């Protein structure tokens, strides 16, 4: 077609487009249609009229449309603002039933604590501890009942209290996964403690002095615990009331909602720790000033977490919160040939863990049993001399260290290495079998794969074992390298040196992505192990002492054996999560570097004739 004919044929359309662009508030649908048409014409002109003015004219029109469409698009930096102004209030409003239940359970438990204290004079000592009661009585006798808030330095107290409050809040949230019961139990426990604590001062005519001092930080701190309980209940509702989804899918959706609420209260917990460390100790402050400060904190909590979500709901939320997208075949299918963001990889970890749960469970159970059998049968020590358990989330690293350092018995870290290597090999073997049949190697290579996996995982623990000061550095830097190196050896069938070179090339294209994903997994794994090592193991030991009656020494040895088994079992499940995440990351990095599937898609362009997106018969 000649250029003049091409212009005559389309000039009316182009004129209409110019009028639309010059008008006010053009319709987005109209702009979309015109943009598609103008880009088609621009492509045609670039092909047949390369050096003609019509190409320049059409290119200018296309640019004007593009800028008009995208000039108001919000950048990622606005995401933080909209989270606080739109997304979080919307989540709070939709979870208002969980907030009511959390508040009700907490208030009832405060009343229970106060009534129990009034009816039983020894109740306060049971709940608060004998040492704390004696210390407080000494402070009251000395004329400074609130002296406990002045014992430590400001910054040290702020840091310690903030870490403890974050731990308690995330524990309250995480135990919501126990069908909401765990979160309610922590709320009730904390409510009884606060009721007991407050009544202890009421009995001694120190109500106002204690109230005006404690609630300077307590208003935000207690509110954060209640909200954390609501977040845990929100998460647990997905398990209790799955609706039309599977229980796993419903839990994925509710867990994401609960986690976002927890992210929202993290700054409040930190602020409460700051108040307790720096302001609560100022007991000489006038009462009216303390009262105004407490009222201000309360108004902030009620305003943002109660009034503001209701107001936004009445006016209508600007942007509806996007739910976690679930596909019918998501449970069974993982696309290994696509570049994925860290969030999608994180979601797919649990899909694969759920899919491989039975064989992984069998591997971890057998491995944990063999570990305990060898340790407690052949070690020249009693179980209590090999391992110790503290039931304190902050000392969980000490529990883990016993498995990797030859503190009592030189064989212990070797057994741990072999056990976790077997878990890593099992994960890689399951992923291999989940790939397309043509990519799966012959079963005769299984033994070689196991040796390679053991080599990779053993390398990590050798680094950690040689020097305790390298533990955290080795975990943060060496772990992703070694697991992906093992993936390359097994899945690409390369020797150790070639695989190491290939691993370096892969990580050079996504080192930040690998480090970010690993930090997320590390935080989740540490939190999960801390919860297990404190709340779950403590409950297990208490139940065991109720059921089994032996001499105390015998009970101690039995408890150590069973707690070692549980700790190793939990550690292996966390380790499986790490390996699965880094294996999925390997496939994403592989596609970034090789673009295998992209090249295949490019080659297939035009192979199938389609009519409006449908294959022709």
Residue pairs with C-beta under 8 A, 6 or more apart in sequence:
1 9
1 48
3 48
3 49
3 52
3 54
6 44
6 45
6 48
6 49
6 54
7 54
10 41
13 37
14 38
14 41
14 57
14 58
14 61
16 34
17 34
17 37
17 38
17 61
17 65
18 61
20 26
20 30
20 31
20 34
21 61
21 64
21 65
21 68
26 68
28 69
31 65
31 68
31 69
32 69
34 65
35 62
35 65
35 66
35 69
38 58
38 61
38 62
38 65
39 62
41 58
42 55
42 58
42 59
42 62
45 52
45 54
45 55
45 58
46 55
49 55
74 82
82 319
83 260
83 264
84 264
86 312
86 317
86 318
86 319
86 321
87 260
87 319
87 321
88 260
88 261
88 264
89 304
89 308
89 309
89 312
89 317
90 309
90 312
90 313
90 317
90 320
90 321
91 257
91 260
91 261
91 264
91 321
92 99
92 261
92 305
92 309
93 309
93 310
93 312
93 313
94 257
94 321
95 230
95 231
95 234
95 257
95 261
96 309
98 230
98 231
98 233
98 234
98 237
99 226
99 227
99 230
99 305
101 184
101 230
101 233
102 183
102 187
102 226
102 227
102 229
102 230
102 233
103 226
103 230
105 184
105 187
105 188
105 191
105 229
106 187
106 188
106 190
106 191
106 222
106 225
106 226
106 229
107 191
108 188
108 191
109 187
109 188
109 189
109 190
109 191
109 192
109 195
110 191
110 192
110 194
110 195
110 198
111 195
112 188
112 191
112 192
112 195
113 127
113 191
113 192
113 193
113 194
113 195
113 196
113 197
113 199
114 195
114 196
114 198
114 199
114 202
116 123
116 192
116 195
116 196
117 123
117 124
117 195
117 196
117 199
117 200
117 203
118 199
123 196
124 133
124 196
124 197
124 199
124 200
125 133
127 192
127 193
127 196
128 193
128 196
128 197
128 200
133 200
135 148
136 145
136 148
136 200
139 145
139 146
139 147
139 148
140 204
140 206
144 150
144 283
145 201
145 204
145 206
145 209
145 210
146 209
146 210
146 213
146 214
146 280
146 283
149 157
149 213
149 276
149 280
149 281
149 283
150 281
150 283
152 160
154 277
154 278
154 281
155 277
156 277
157 276
157 277
157 281
158 273
158 274
158 276
158 277
158 278
159 273
159 277
161 273
161 276
161 277
162 269
162 270
162 272
162 273
162 274
162 277
163 394
164 394
165 221
165 224
165 269
165 272
165 273
166 266
166 269
166 270
167 393
167 394
167 530
168 186
168 190
168 225
168 228
169 224
169 225
169 228
169 262
169 265
169 269
170 228
170 262
170 527
171 186
171 393
171 530
171 531
171 534
171 535
172 183
172 186
172 187
172 190
172 225
172 228
172 229
172 232
173 183
173 228
173 229
173 231
173 232
173 235
173 258
173 259
173 262
174 182
174 232
174 527
174 528
174 531
175 181
175 182
175 183
175 185
175 186
175 232
175 531
175 535
176 182
176 183
176 229
176 231
176 232
176 233
176 234
176 235
176 236
176 258
177 232
177 235
177 236
177 239
177 251
177 255
178 236
179 236
179 239
179 240
180 232
180 233
180 236
180 237
180 239
180 240
181 236
182 232
182 236
182 535
183 228
183 229
183 232
183 233
183 236
184 229
184 233
186 229
186 232
187 225
187 226
187 229
190 225
194 218
194 222
197 214
198 207
198 210
198 211
198 214
201 207
201 209
201 210
201 211
208 287
212 287
212 290
212 291
212 294
213 280
213 283
213 290
214 280
215 294
216 275
216 276
216 279
216 280
216 290
216 293
216 294
216 297
217 272
217 273
217 275
217 276
217 279
217 280
218 272
219 294
219 297
219 298
219 301
220 268
220 269
220 271
220 272
220 275
220 297
220 301
221 269
221 272
221 273
221 276
223 268
223 301
223 305
224 265
224 268
224 269
224 272
227 261
227 264
227 265
227 268
227 305
228 262
228 265
230 261
231 258
231 259
231 261
231 262
231 265
232 258
234 254
234 257
234 258
234 261
235 251
235 254
235 255
235 257
235 258
235 259
236 254
237 254
238 247
238 250
238 251
238 252
238 253
238 254
238 255
239 247
239 250
239 251
239 254
241 250
242 249
242 250
242 251
243 250
245 253
245 326
246 331
248 331
248 354
249 326
249 330
249 331
252 324
252 326
252 347
252 350
253 323
253 324
253 326
256 324
279 293
324 347
330 351
331 351
331 354
331 355
332 355
334 348
334 351
334 352
334 434
334 584
336 435
336 584
336 587
337 587
337 591
337 596
337 597
338 588
338 591
338 597
339 588
339 591
339 592
340 348
340 584
340 588
342 513
342 516
342 517
342 520
345 517
345 581
345 584
345 585
345 588
346 517
346 520
346 521
346 581
348 584
349 521
349 577
349 580
349 581
349 584
352 430
352 431
352 434
352 580
352 584
353 360
353 576
353 577
353 580
355 434
356 427
356 430
356 580
359 426
359 430
360 423
360 426
360 427
360 430
360 573
360 576
363 422
363 423
363 426
363 572
364 423
364 569
364 572
364 573
364 576
365 569
367 419
367 422
367 423
367 568
367 572
368 419
368 565
368 568
368 569
368 572
369 565
370 419
371 415
371 416
371 419
371 564
371 568
372 561
372 564
372 565
372 568
374 411
374 415
375 386
375 409
375 411
375 412
375 415
375 564
376 383
376 386
376 561
376 564
378 411
379 386
379 408
379 409
379 411
379 412
380 409
381 408
381 409
382 557
383 557
383 560
383 561
383 564
384 556
384 557
384 560
385 408
386 402
386 408
386 409
386 412
386 560
386 564
387 399
387 402
387 560
387 563
387 564
388 398
388 399
388 402
388 560
389 399
389 533
389 537
389 559
389 560
389 563
389 567
390 398
390 399
390 533
391 533
391 534
391 537
391 538
391 541
392 533
392 534
393 530
393 531
393 533
393 534
393 535
394 530
395 533
396 526
396 529
396 530
396 533
396 534
399 533
399 567
400 529
400 571
401 407
402 408
402 412
403 412
403 413
403 416
403 567
403 568
403 571
404 413
404 416
404 461
404 464
404 465
405 413
405 465
405 468
406 412
406 413
406 465
413 461
413 465
416 461
416 568
417 457
417 458
417 461
417 462
418 454
419 568
419 572
420 457
420 461
420 571
420 572
420 575
421 453
421 454
421 457
421 458
422 450
422 454
423 572
423 575
423 576
423 579
424 453
424 454
424 456
424 457
424 483
424 486
424 575
424 579
425 449
425 450
425 453
425 454
427 576
427 579
427 580
427 583
428 449
428 453
428 486
428 487
428 490
428 491
428 579
428 583
429 446
429 449
431 580
431 583
432 439
432 440
432 441
432 449
432 490
432 491
433 440
441 449
441 493
445 493
449 490
452 486
452 489
452 490
452 496
453 486
453 490
455 486
455 489
455 496
456 482
456 483
456 485
456 486
456 489
457 482
457 483
457 486
459 478
459 482
460 474
460 478
460 479
460 482
463 470
463 474
463 478
464 470
464 471
464 474
464 475
475 522
476 515
476 518
476 519
476 522
479 518
479 578
480 507
480 514
480 515
480 518
480 582
480 585
481 503
481 507
483 578
483 579
483 582
483 583
484 503
484 506
484 507
484 514
484 582
484 585
484 586
484 589
485 496
485 499
485 500
485 503
487 582
487 583
487 586
488 494
488 499
488 502
488 503
488 506
488 586
489 495
489 496
489 499
491 586
492 499
492 502
494 502
505 593
506 586
506 589
506 590
506 592
506 593
507 514
507 589
509 589
509 592
509 593
510 585
510 588
510 589
510 592
513 585
513 588
513 589
514 582
514 585
514 589
517 581
517 582
517 585
518 578
518 581
518 582
521 577
521 578
521 581
524 577
525 574
525 577
525 578
528 570
528 574
529 570
529 571
529 574
532 566
532 567
532 570
533 567
536 566
537 563
537 566
537 567
540 562
540 563
540 566
541 559
541 563
544 555
544 558
544 559
544 562
545 555
548 555
548 558
550 558
590 596
591 597
591 598
608 615
609 615
609 616
610 616
